[in-house]
């Protein structure tokens, strides 16, 4: 009977060692999979952040272009308004008896009226 007990204990030890070895192999493979997936995720995240930065810069360039266009338009409108004011001042200064609008004033008004 002692041989049978020793054999059973030896067999149990072998089964335990094989199970323990298999568990550690599976755990190591799982850990490697986690590291691999994390690396893939980090690469995708970096690519998404780079794309977002490129998109942000493109949007900022559009905003800057629109702002420049607005400022140029605004400056042109200010010039036209000052010219109109000069024309109105000249009209008042001349104090003509005629009620008609002068050609200069008419031209300045037309420019402002057609301004986008």
N, CA, C and O atoms as CSV, one atom per row, in Angstrom:
chain,resi,resn,atom,element,x,y,z
A,1,UNK,N,N,0.793,-1.173,0.000
A,1,UNK,CA,C,0.000,0.000,0.000
A,1,UNK,C,C,0.850,1.257,0.000
A,1,UNK,O,O,0.431,2.286,-0.530
A,2,UNK,N,N,1.972,1.195,0.554
A,2,UNK,CA,C,2.811,2.369,0.575
A,2,UNK,C,C,3.279,2.740,-0.816
A,2,UNK,O,O,3.449,3.915,-1.142
A,3,UNK,N,N,3.487,1.707,-1.639
A,3,UNK,CA,C,3.850,2.022,-3.034
A,3,UNK,C,C,2.701,2.736,-3.729
A,3,UNK,O,O,2.919,3.661,-4.511
A,4,UNK,N,N,1.503,2.314,-3.450
A,4,UNK,CA,C,0.334,2.924,-4.074
A,4,UNK,C,C,0.187,4.377,-3.594
A,4,UNK,O,O,-0.139,5.257,-4.391
A,5,UNK,N,N,0.420,4.631,-2.319
A,5,UNK,CA,C,0.324,5.985,-1.782
A,5,UNK,C,C,1.419,6.859,-2.347
A,5,UNK,O,O,1.188,8.016,-2.699
A,6,UNK,N,N,2.626,6.296,-2.434
A,6,UNK,CA,C,3.738,7.061,-3.009
A,6,UNK,C,C,3.461,7.351,-4.471
A,6,UNK,O,O,3.724,8.460,-4.936
A,7,UNK,N,N,2.944,6.392,-5.199
A,7,UNK,CA,C,2.613,6.587,-6.608
A,7,UNK,C,C,1.514,7.626,-6.785
A,7,UNK,O,O,1.580,8.465,-7.683
A,8,UNK,N,N,0.496,7.564,-5.913
A,8,UNK,CA,C,-0.599,8.533,-5.991
A,8,UNK,C,C,-0.101,9.925,-5.643
A,8,UNK,O,O,-0.482,10.901,-6.290
A,9,UNK,N,N,0.744,10.026,-4.631
A,9,UNK,CA,C,1.301,11.318,-4.237
A,9,UNK,C,C,2.197,11.858,-5.341
A,9,UNK,O,O,2.186,13.053,-5.637
A,10,UNK,N,N,2.975,10.959,-5.950
A,10,UNK,CA,C,3.828,11.393,-7.061
A,10,UNK,C,C,3.004,11.870,-8.241
A,10,UNK,O,O,3.321,12.873,-8.881
A,11,UNK,N,N,1.929,11.121,-8.519
A,11,UNK,CA,C,1.047,11.506,-9.632
A,11,UNK,C,C,0.370,12.846,-9.333
A,11,UNK,O,O,0.242,13.691,-10.219
A,12,UNK,N,N,-0.065,13.037,-8.079
A,12,UNK,CA,C,-0.702,14.298,-7.686
A,12,UNK,C,C,0.292,15.445,-7.803
A,12,UNK,O,O,-0.061,16.538,-8.247
A,13,UNK,N,N,1.526,15.197,-7.406
A,13,UNK,CA,C,2.562,16.227,-7.520
A,13,UNK,C,C,2.807,16.590,-8.980
A,13,UNK,O,O,2.935,17.765,-9.325
A,14,UNK,N,N,2.871,15.577,-9.827
A,14,UNK,CA,C,3.079,15.823,-11.263
A,14,UNK,C,C,1.918,16.616,-11.841
A,14,UNK,O,O,2.126,17.577,-12.583
A,15,UNK,N,N,0.687,16.216,-11.503
A,15,UNK,CA,C,-0.496,16.936,-11.997
A,15,UNK,C,C,-0.481,18.376,-11.479
A,15,UNK,O,O,-0.774,19.308,-12.227
A,16,UNK,N,N,-0.142,18.559,-10.202
A,16,UNK,CA,C,-0.067,19.906,-9.632
A,16,UNK,C,C,0.978,20.748,-10.343
A,16,UNK,O,O,0.715,21.901,-10.682
A,17,UNK,N,N,2.150,20.196,-10.571
A,17,UNK,CA,C,3.222,20.933,-11.237
A,17,UNK,C,C,2.847,21.274,-12.672
A,17,UNK,O,O,3.138,22.374,-13.142
A,18,UNK,N,N,2.198,20.339,-13.379
A,18,UNK,CA,C,1.766,20.615,-14.756
A,18,UNK,C,C,0.702,21.716,-14.767
A,18,UNK,O,O,0.726,22.593,-15.630
A,19,UNK,N,N,-0.225,21.670,-13.816
A,19,UNK,CA,C,-1.256,22.720,-13.715
A,19,UNK,C,C,-0.647,24.065,-13.387
A,19,UNK,O,O,-1.010,25.085,-13.975
A,20,UNK,N,N,0.292,24.063,-12.435
A,20,UNK,CA,C,0.954,25.312,-12.053
A,20,UNK,C,C,1.734,25.900,-13.228
A,20,UNK,O,O,1.683,27.105,-13.474
A,21,UNK,N,N,2.458,25.039,-13.953
A,21,UNK,CA,C,3.229,25.483,-15.119
A,21,UNK,C,C,2.290,26.027,-16.201
A,21,UNK,O,O,2.555,27.069,-16.801
A,22,UNK,N,N,1.189,25.307,-16.439
A,22,UNK,CA,C,0.222,25.749,-17.449
A,22,UNK,C,C,-0.400,27.089,-17.051
A,22,UNK,O,O,-0.563,27.967,-17.898
A,23,UNK,N,N,-0.747,27.256,-15.773
A,23,UNK,CA,C,-1.325,28.512,-15.299
A,23,UNK,C,C,-0.362,29.660,-15.536
A,23,UNK,O,O,-0.781,30.725,-15.990
A,24,UNK,N,N,0.898,29.477,-15.245
A,24,UNK,CA,C,1.874,30.546,-15.430
A,24,UNK,C,C,2.125,30.838,-16.904
A,24,UNK,O,O,2.385,31.984,-17.270
A,25,UNK,N,N,2.050,29.819,-17.751
A,25,UNK,CA,C,2.170,30.068,-19.193
A,25,UNK,C,C,0.992,30.894,-19.685
A,25,UNK,O,O,1.168,31.853,-20.437
A,26,UNK,N,N,-0.208,30.520,-19.259
A,26,UNK,CA,C,-1.419,31.259,-19.674
A,26,UNK,C,C,-1.365,32.681,-19.135
A,26,UNK,O,O,-1.695,33.626,-19.851
A,27,UNK,N,N,-0.951,32.844,-17.882
A,27,UNK,CA,C,-0.872,34.181,-17.297
A,27,UNK,C,C,0.160,35.039,-18.024
A,27,UNK,O,O,-0.088,36.217,-18.280
A,28,UNK,N,N,1.299,34.470,-18.354
A,28,UNK,CA,C,2.328,35.214,-19.089
A,28,UNK,C,C,1.820,35.614,-20.471
A,28,UNK,O,O,2.078,36.726,-20.933
A,29,UNK,N,N,1.099,34.707,-21.132
A,29,UNK,CA,C,0.541,35.027,-22.455
A,29,UNK,C,C,-0.509,36.129,-22.334
A,29,UNK,O,O,-0.586,37.013,-23.187
A,30,UNK,N,N,-1.323,36.074,-21.267
A,30,UNK,CA,C,-2.331,37.115,-21.045
A,30,UNK,C,C,-1.660,38.467,-20.800
A,30,UNK,O,O,-2.092,39.479,-21.351
A,31,UNK,N,N,-0.638,38.492,-20.001
A,31,UNK,CA,C,0.088,39.737,-19.737
A,31,UNK,C,C,0.725,40.288,-21.014
A,31,UNK,O,O,0.710,41.497,-21.244
A,32,UNK,N,N,1.276,39.417,-21.831
A,32,UNK,CA,C,1.863,39.850,-23.108
A,32,UNK,C,C,0.783,40.426,-24.014
A,32,UNK,O,O,1.003,41.431,-24.690
A,33,UNK,N,N,-0.387,39.786,-24.027
A,33,UNK,CA,C,-1.509,40.300,-24.824
A,33,UNK,C,C,-1.947,41.675,-24.360
A,33,UNK,O,O,-2.258,42.550,-25.168
A,34,UNK,N,N,-1.966,41.856,-23.041
A,34,UNK,CA,C,-2.325,43.167,-22.496
A,34,UNK,C,C,-1.316,44.221,-22.939
A,34,UNK,O,O,-1.703,45.315,-23.350
A,35,UNK,N,N,-0.036,43.901,-22.860
A,35,UNK,CA,C,0.998,44.854,-23.288
A,35,UNK,C,C,0.877,45.160,-24.781
A,35,UNK,O,O,1.007,46.312,-25.195
A,36,UNK,N,N,0.628,44.123,-25.589
A,36,UNK,CA,C,0.493,44.325,-27.038
A,36,UNK,C,C,-0.708,45.213,-27.357
A,36,UNK,O,O,-0.613,46.126,-28.178
A,37,UNK,N,N,-1.832,44.942,-26.706
A,37,UNK,CA,C,-3.028,45.755,-26.954
A,37,UNK,C,C,-2.841,47.188,-26.486
A,37,UNK,O,O,-3.314,48.120,-27.136
A,38,UNK,N,N,-2.154,47.373,-25.361
A,38,UNK,CA,C,-1.887,48.723,-24.872
A,38,UNK,C,C,-1.010,49.484,-25.865
A,38,UNK,O,O,-1.232,50.670,-26.108
A,39,UNK,N,N,-0.020,48.807,-26.436
A,39,UNK,CA,C,0.857,49.437,-27.419
A,39,UNK,C,C,0.071,49.851,-28.659
A,39,UNK,O,O,0.252,50.953,-29.177
A,40,UNK,N,N,-0.802,48.963,-29.130
A,40,UNK,CA,C,-1.632,49.287,-30.298
A,40,UNK,C,C,-2.523,50.480,-29.981
A,40,UNK,O,O,-2.664,51.389,-30.800
A,41,UNK,N,N,-3.127,50.478,-28.791
A,41,UNK,CA,C,-3.997,51.583,-28.401
A,41,UNK,C,C,-3.212,52.897,-28.330
A,41,UNK,O,O,-3.695,53.935,-28.783
A,42,UNK,N,N,-2.008,52.850,-27.764
A,42,UNK,CA,C,-1.196,54.066,-27.666
A,42,UNK,C,C,-0.817,54.596,-29.044
A,42,UNK,O,O,-0.800,55.808,-29.261
A,43,UNK,N,N,-0.516,53.699,-29.970
A,43,UNK,CA,C,-0.181,54.134,-31.329
A,43,UNK,C,C,-1.395,54.775,-31.998
A,43,UNK,O,O,-1.270,55.804,-32.662
A,44,UNK,N,N,-2.557,54.173,-31.826
A,44,UNK,CA,C,-3.784,54.750,-32.412
A,44,UNK,C,C,-4.113,56.086,-31.761
A,44,UNK,O,O,-4.539,57.025,-32.434
A,45,UNK,N,N,-3.916,56.166,-30.460
A,45,UNK,CA,C,-4.176,57.416,-29.755
A,45,UNK,C,C,-3.240,58.516,-30.253
A,45,UNK,O,O,-3.672,59.648,-30.467
A,46,UNK,N,N,-1.976,58.190,-30.435
A,46,UNK,CA,C,-1.015,59.176,-30.933
A,46,UNK,C,C,-1.373,59.624,-32.343
A,46,UNK,O,O,-1.270,60.806,-32.670
A,47,UNK,N,N,-1.798,58.671,-33.184
A,47,UNK,CA,C,-2.198,59.030,-34.547
A,47,UNK,C,C,-3.440,59.921,-34.528
A,47,UNK,O,O,-3.530,60.876,-35.300
A,48,UNK,N,N,-4.393,59.615,-33.653
A,48,UNK,CA,C,-5.603,60.440,-33.551
A,48,UNK,C,C,-5.272,61.843,-33.048
A,48,UNK,O,O,-5.833,62.827,-33.531
A,49,UNK,N,N,-4.367,61.935,-32.086
A,49,UNK,CA,C,-3.964,63.251,-31.578
A,49,UNK,C,C,-3.235,64.054,-32.647
A,49,UNK,O,O,-3.430,65.266,-32.750
A,50,UNK,N,N,-2.401,63.401,-33.440
A,50,UNK,CA,C,-1.692,64.099,-34.520
A,50,UNK,C,C,-2.684,64.606,-35.561
A,50,UNK,O,O,-2.556,65.729,-36.050
A,51,UNK,N,N,-3.672,63.780,-35.900
A,51,UNK,CA,C,-4.688,64.184,-36.872
A,51,UNK,C,C,-5.523,65.345,-36.325
A,51,UNK,O,O,-5.841,66.286,-37.052
A,52,UNK,N,N,-5.867,65.270,-35.058
A,52,UNK,CA,C,-6.634,66.355,-34.437
A,52,UNK,C,C,-5.838,67.657,-34.450
A,52,UNK,O,O,-6.408,68.728,-34.662
A,53,UNK,N,N,-4.542,67.576,-34.227
A,53,UNK,CA,C,-3.698,68.774,-34.253
A,53,UNK,C,C,-3.639,69.374,-35.655
A,53,UNK,O,O,-3.698,70.593,-35.817
A,54,UNK,N,N,-3.521,68.515,-36.666
A,54,UNK,CA,C,-3.514,68.993,-38.055
A,54,UNK,C,C,-4.859,69.648,-38.380
A,54,UNK,O,O,-4.896,70.713,-38.996
A,55,UNK,N,N,-5.961,69.015,-37.969
A,55,UNK,CA,C,-7.288,69.586,-38.212
A,55,UNK,C,C,-7.460,70.914,-37.482
A,55,UNK,O,O,-8.047,71.853,-38.019
A,56,UNK,N,N,-6.944,70.987,-36.252
A,56,UNK,CA,C,-7.050,72.221,-35.486
A,56,UNK,C,C,-6.276,73.356,-36.156
A,56,UNK,O,O,-6.747,74.492,-36.220
A,57,UNK,N,N,-5.086,73.030,-36.652
A,57,UNK,CA,C,-4.287,74.061,-37.337
A,57,UNK,C,C,-4.972,74.525,-38.621
A,57,UNK,O,O,-4.957,75.715,-38.938
A,58,UNK,N,N,-5.570,73.596,-39.358
A,58,UNK,CA,C,-6.279,73.970,-40.586
A,58,UNK,C,C,-7.472,74.866,-40.260
A,58,UNK,O,O,-7.715,75.855,-40.950
A,59,UNK,N,N,-8.211,74.520,-39.211
A,59,UNK,CA,C,-9.350,75.344,-38.809
A,59,UNK,C,C,-8.880,76.723,-38.356
A,59,UNK,O,O,-9.523,77.729,-38.655
A,60,UNK,N,N,-7.762,76.771,-37.637
A,60,UNK,CA,C,-7.238,78.063,-37.186
A,60,UNK,C,C,-6.807,78.919,-38.373
A,60,UNK,O,O,-6.996,80.135,-38.358
A,61,UNK,N,N,-6.237,78.303,-39.389
A,61,UNK,CA,C,-5.856,79.054,-40.593
A,61,UNK,C,C,-7.093,79.639,-41.281
A,61,UNK,O,O,-7.061,80.773,-41.758
A,62,UNK,N,N,-8.178,78.869,-41.331
A,62,UNK,CA,C,-9.420,79.391,-41.914
A,62,UNK,C,C,-9.944,80.565,-41.103
A,62,UNK,O,O,-10.405,81.562,-41.660
A,63,UNK,N,N,-9.870,80.441,-39.791
A,63,UNK,CA,C,-10.320,81.532,-38.919
A,63,UNK,C,C,-9.455,82.769,-39.139
A,63,UNK,O,O,-9.970,83.883,-39.233
A,64,UNK,N,N,-8.150,82.573,-39.220
A,64,UNK,CA,C,-7.242,83.712,-39.440
A,64,UNK,C,C,-7.508,84.379,-40.785
A,64,UNK,O,O,-7.487,85.606,-40.885
A,65,UNK,N,N,-7.759,83.571,-41.825
A,65,UNK,CA,C,-8.051,84.130,-43.147
A,65,UNK,C,C,-9.356,84.929,-43.121
A,65,UNK,O,O,-9.438,86.010,-43.704
A,66,UNK,N,N,-10.361,84.400,-42.450
A,66,UNK,CA,C,-11.638,85.107,-42.352
A,66,UNK,C,C,-11.473,86.410,-41.577
A,66,UNK,O,O,-12.067,87.429,-41.928
A,67,UNK,N,N,-10.671,86.370,-40.531
A,67,UNK,CA,C,-10.431,87.572,-39.741
A,67,UNK,C,C,-9.689,88.632,-40.554
A,67,UNK,O,O,-10.018,89.817,-40.490
A,68,UNK,N,N,-8.674,88.192,-41.327
A,68,UNK,CA,C,-7.951,89.148,-42.181
A,68,UNK,C,C,-8.887,89.769,-43.211
A,68,UNK,O,O,-8.851,90.976,-43.454
A,69,UNK,N,N,-9.720,88.932,-43.808
A,69,UNK,CA,C,-10.668,89.431,-44.809
A,69,UNK,C,C,-11.625,90.447,-44.183
A,69,UNK,O,O,-11.905,91.496,-44.761
A,70,UNK,N,N,-12.118,90.113,-42.990
A,70,UNK,CA,C,-13.027,91.027,-42.297
A,70,UNK,C,C,-12.344,92.354,-42.001
A,70,UNK,O,O,-12.926,93.418,-42.218
A,71,UNK,N,N,-11.109,92.294,-41.504
A,71,UNK,CA,C,-10.405,93.526,-41.161
A,71,UNK,C,C,-10.122,94.379,-42.395
A,71,UNK,O,O,-10.216,95.605,-42.345
A,72,UNK,N,N,-9.775,93.725,-43.497
A,72,UNK,CA,C,-9.553,94.483,-44.741
A,72,UNK,C,C,-10.849,95.131,-45.217
A,72,UNK,O,O,-10.855,96.288,-45.639
A,73,UNK,N,N,-11.933,94.389,-45.149
A,73,UNK,CA,C,-13.236,94.930,-45.553
A,73,UNK,C,C,-13.622,96.088,-44.650
A,73,UNK,O,O,-14.120,97.117,-45.107
A,74,UNK,N,N,-13.382,95.897,-43.356
A,74,UNK,CA,C,-13.711,96.940,-42.385
A,74,UNK,C,C,-12.888,98.200,-42.644
A,74,UNK,O,O,-13.409,99.312,-42.559
A,75,UNK,N,N,-11.613,98.029,-42.958
A,75,UNK,CA,C,-10.752,99.181,-43.237
A,75,UNK,C,C,-11.226,99.914,-44.492
A,75,UNK,O,O,-11.248,101.144,-44.534
A,76,UNK,N,N,-11.605,99.140,-45.513
A,76,UNK,CA,C,-12.103,99.773,-46.741
A,76,UNK,C,C,-13.393,100.529,-46.469
A,76,UNK,O,O,-13.606,101.614,-47.011
A,77,UNK,N,N,-14.260,99.958,-45.626
A,77,UNK,CA,C,-15.511,100.642,-45.284
A,77,UNK,C,C,-15.229,101.920,-44.502
A,77,UNK,O,O,-15.899,102.934,-44.698
A,78,UNK,N,N,-14.245,101.872,-43.623
A,78,UNK,CA,C,-13.886,103.067,-42.858
A,78,UNK,C,C,-13.358,104.166,-43.775
A,78,UNK,O,O,-13.662,105.344,-43.582
A,79,UNK,N,N,-12.572,103.780,-44.767
A,79,UNK,CA,C,-12.060,104.764,-45.732
A,79,UNK,C,C,-13.231,105.383,-46.496
A,79,UNK,O,O,-13.290,106.598,-46.685
A,80,UNK,N,N,-14.152,104.535,-46.929
A,80,UNK,CA,C,-15.304,105.058,-47.670
A,80,UNK,C,C,-16.151,105.970,-46.795
A,80,UNK,O,O,-16.654,106.991,-47.264
A,81,UNK,N,N,-16.309,105.612,-45.541
A,81,UNK,CA,C,-17.096,106.465,-44.639
A,81,UNK,C,C,-16.413,107.812,-44.435
A,81,UNK,O,O,-17.076,108.849,-44.401
A,82,UNK,N,N,-15.086,107.800,-44.299
A,82,UNK,CA,C,-14.389,109.071,-44.110
A,82,UNK,C,C,-14.486,109.927,-45.374
A,82,UNK,O,O,-14.615,111.149,-45.298
A,83,UNK,N,N,-14.424,109.277,-46.529
A,83,UNK,CA,C,-14.586,110.034,-47.779
A,83,UNK,C,C,-15.991,110.612,-47.877
A,83,UNK,O,O,-16.171,111.736,-48.347
A,84,UNK,N,N,-16.981,109.851,-47.439
A,84,UNK,CA,C,-18.356,110.350,-47.454
A,84,UNK,C,C,-18.500,111.535,-46.501
A,84,UNK,O,O,-19.155,112.527,-46.821
A,85,UNK,N,N,-17.883,111.419,-45.333
A,85,UNK,CA,C,-17.945,112.523,-44.373
A,85,UNK,C,C,-17.310,113.780,-44.955
A,85,UNK,O,O,-17.830,114.884,-44.791
A,86,UNK,N,N,-16.169,113.600,-45.643
A,86,UNK,CA,C,-15.535,114.751,-46.294
A,86,UNK,C,C,-16.452,115.358,-47.342
A,86,UNK,O,O,-16.578,116.578,-47.444
A,87,UNK,N,N,-17.091,114.492,-48.120
A,87,UNK,CA,C,-17.994,114.991,-49.156
A,87,UNK,C,C,-19.171,115.734,-48.541
A,87,UNK,O,O,-19.601,116.770,-49.049
A,88,UNK,N,N,-19.694,115.186,-47.428
A,88,UNK,CA,C,-20.801,115.883,-46.748
A,88,UNK,C,C,-20.338,117.221,-46.179
A,88,UNK,O,O,-21.050,118.222,-46.263
A,89,UNK,N,N,-19.139,117.229,-45.598
A,89,UNK,CA,C,-18.608,118.488,-45.068
A,89,UNK,C,C,-18.405,119.506,-46.187
A,89,UNK,O,O,-18.701,120.689,-46.021
A,90,UNK,N,N,-17.894,119.033,-47.338
A,90,UNK,CA,C,-17.720,119.943,-48.488
A,90,UNK,C,C,-19.066,120.456,-48.969
A,90,UNK,O,O,-19.200,121.611,-49.373
A,91,UNK,N,N,-20.061,119.576,-48.920
A,91,UNK,CA,C,-21.405,119.975,-49.360
A,91,UNK,C,C,-21.960,121.058,-48.442
A,91,UNK,O,O,-22.536,122.046,-48.899
A,92,UNK,N,N,-21.779,120.854,-47.151
A,92,UNK,CA,C,-22.264,121.866,-46.196
A,92,UNK,C,C,-21.488,123.167,-46.333
A,92,UNK,O,O,-22.054,124.256,-46.228
A,93,UNK,N,N,-20.195,123.044,-46.565
A,93,UNK,CA,C,-19.354,124.233,-46.660
A,93,UNK,C,C,-19.690,125.058,-47.900
A,93,UNK,O,O,-19.647,126.288,-47.869
A,94,UNK,N,N,-20.013,124.395,-48.949
A,94,UNK,CA,C,-20.297,125.136,-50.178
A,94,UNK,C,C,-21.610,125.891,-50.075
A,94,UNK,O,O,-21.792,126.924,-50.721
A,95,UNK,N,N,-22.530,125.376,-49.260
A,95,UNK,CA,C,-23.819,126.042,-49.001
A,95,UNK,C,C,-24.461,126.525,-50.285
A,95,UNK,O,O,-24.881,127.676,-50.398
A,96,UNK,N,N,-24.526,125.650,-51.216
A,96,UNK,CA,C,-25.166,126.013,-52.475
A,96,UNK,C,C,-26.665,126.164,-52.283
A,96,UNK,O,O,-27.260,125.539,-51.404
A,97,UNK,N,N,-27.218,126.937,-53.052
A,97,UNK,CA,C,-28.659,127.156,-52.991
A,97,UNK,C,C,-29.397,125.982,-53.613
A,97,UNK,O,O,-30.566,125.726,-53.323
A,98,UNK,N,N,-28.695,125.296,-54.456
A,98,UNK,CA,C,-29.310,124.168,-55.163
A,98,UNK,C,C,-29.539,123.015,-54.181
A,98,UNK,O,O,-28.658,122.731,-53.369
A,99,UNK,N,N,-30.651,122.369,-54.229
A,99,UNK,CA,C,-30.987,121.261,-53.331
A,99,UNK,C,C,-30.476,119.932,-53.880
A,99,UNK,O,O,-30.573,118.906,-53.206
A,100,UNK,N,N,-29.950,119.942,-55.059
A,100,UNK,CA,C,-29.482,118.689,-55.668
A,100,UNK,C,C,-28.182,118.219,-55.002
A,100,UNK,O,O,-27.412,119.022,-54.476
A,101,UNK,N,N,-27.963,116.930,-55.037
A,101,UNK,CA,C,-26.763,116.321,-54.464
A,101,UNK,C,C,-25.636,116.470,-55.476
A,101,UNK,O,O,-25.831,116.288,-56.678
A,102,UNK,N,N,-24.444,116.807,-54.965
A,102,UNK,CA,C,-23.317,116.965,-55.871
A,102,UNK,C,C,-22.896,115.605,-56.419
A,102,UNK,O,O,-23.213,114.559,-55.851
A,103,UNK,N,N,-22.190,115.646,-57.512
A,103,UNK,CA,C,-21.715,114.417,-58.152
A,103,UNK,C,C,-20.763,113.655,-57.217
A,103,UNK,O,O,-20.808,112.427,-57.149
A,104,UNK,N,N,-19.912,114.381,-56.507
A,104,UNK,CA,C,-18.962,113.736,-55.596
A,104,UNK,C,C,-19.703,112.990,-54.482
A,104,UNK,O,O,-19.374,111.847,-54.165
A,105,UNK,N,N,-20.706,113.649,-53.894
A,105,UNK,CA,C,-21.478,113.025,-52.827
A,105,UNK,C,C,-22.248,111.816,-53.361
A,105,UNK,O,O,-22.313,110.777,-52.704
A,106,UNK,N,N,-22.827,111.954,-54.544
A,106,UNK,CA,C,-23.560,110.844,-55.154
A,106,UNK,C,C,-22.644,109.642,-55.379
A,106,UNK,O,O,-23.034,108.505,-55.114
A,107,UNK,N,N,-21.423,109.892,-55.870
A,107,UNK,CA,C,-20.476,108.797,-56.110
A,107,UNK,C,C,-20.085,108.108,-54.805
A,107,UNK,O,O,-19.997,106.881,-54.757
A,108,UNK,N,N,-19.855,108.872,-53.761
A,108,UNK,CA,C,-19.477,108.278,-52.455
A,108,UNK,C,C,-20.640,107.462,-51.895
A,108,UNK,O,O,-20.420,106.378,-51.356
A,109,UNK,N,N,-21.843,107.946,-52.007
A,109,UNK,CA,C,-22.998,107.192,-51.528
A,109,UNK,C,C,-23.194,105.896,-52.307
A,109,UNK,O,O,-23.551,104.863,-51.740
A,110,UNK,N,N,-22.957,105.967,-53.602
A,110,UNK,CA,C,-23.077,104.750,-54.412
A,110,UNK,C,C,-22.050,103.704,-54.010
A,110,UNK,O,O,-22.351,102.511,-53.978
A,111,UNK,N,N,-20.839,104.151,-53.704
A,111,UNK,CA,C,-19.806,103.202,-53.283
A,111,UNK,C,C,-20.190,102.502,-51.990
A,111,UNK,O,O,-20.001,101.292,-51.866
A,112,UNK,N,N,-20.710,103.223,-51.051
A,112,UNK,CA,C,-21.080,102.622,-49.762
A,112,UNK,C,C,-22.294,101.726,-49.938
A,112,UNK,O,O,-22.372,100.664,-49.320
A,113,UNK,N,N,-23.215,102.126,-50.749
A,113,UNK,CA,C,-24.430,101.330,-50.970
A,113,UNK,C,C,-24.128,100.009,-51.646
A,113,UNK,O,O,-24.849,99.035,-51.432
A,114,UNK,N,N,-23.091,99.948,-52.449
A,114,UNK,CA,C,-22.754,98.717,-53.177
A,114,UNK,C,C,-21.717,97.895,-52.448
A,114,UNK,O,O,-21.297,96.851,-52.946
A,115,UNK,N,N,-21.297,98.339,-51.287
A,115,UNK,CA,C,-20.249,97.632,-50.527
A,115,UNK,C,C,-20.856,96.380,-49.876
A,115,UNK,O,O,-21.924,96.456,-49.270
A,116,UNK,N,N,-20.173,95.216,-50.002
A,116,UNK,CA,C,-20.739,93.989,-49.426
A,116,UNK,C,C,-20.742,93.997,-47.920
A,116,UNK,O,O,-21.188,93.033,-47.299
